[in-house]
Amino acid sequence: RPEDLTLHDDPTGGHEFEAVVDVVEPMGSISYVYLQPRQQDHEQTFIAETDGQRPISEGSEVYVEIPDDDVHLFDAQSGETIHQRKLDERAEVALEERMQTVSSSD
């Protein structure tokens, strides 16, 4: 989602990729920034939402960070999810209890 991406002027060492700013669409308090990844095997545009006060120029190079909890991977052939968001602790315990209940009823 656009609001989950963070733009940096320099690499941070996280999950990021280098991109070129294609279009900046000011929307008042926010801006939508259309990005073309620097290294890509296919044409793909990413959209990031930024603070509308942040100066950013079309053609500039930025590093796009994707937070760990917002990375979603899908199998290219089946479309099925490979990685889901981390379950919070309560959901994890409830799932474990449910699995034990199902296992013991067999």
Steps between C-alpha positions, in 0.01 A plus 500: 500500500630848421487612864724207605794601280761742633731702276861572599776699336762242605495122558391390849601134491140378521266353240544766237559553132629789296247680283459806282214741567282504190206719607413696815127554552437762773171440686522767771629351825640196315660427164492183294841422354515267199827306493686289246737246661860548386554125442206311359423211269160637402325834493354563844396826663488540877303774672606645834305743716712776652449807713380776268761734647796280404681644198553228240578551133409298195811323372665483842637172636368366830517183708161344564471313831241229554448425872542131593141467623365633171679256269258257337630230267292300254577195288526622140331191355220433748449849639490354853663688784844382609542726802229651712517774758625388838223392732480696819569298815133452594408377153797265502395348837138468384610328180724261693216414742262443211749273326541296821121470532468381141791255542360349820152449350637263232 
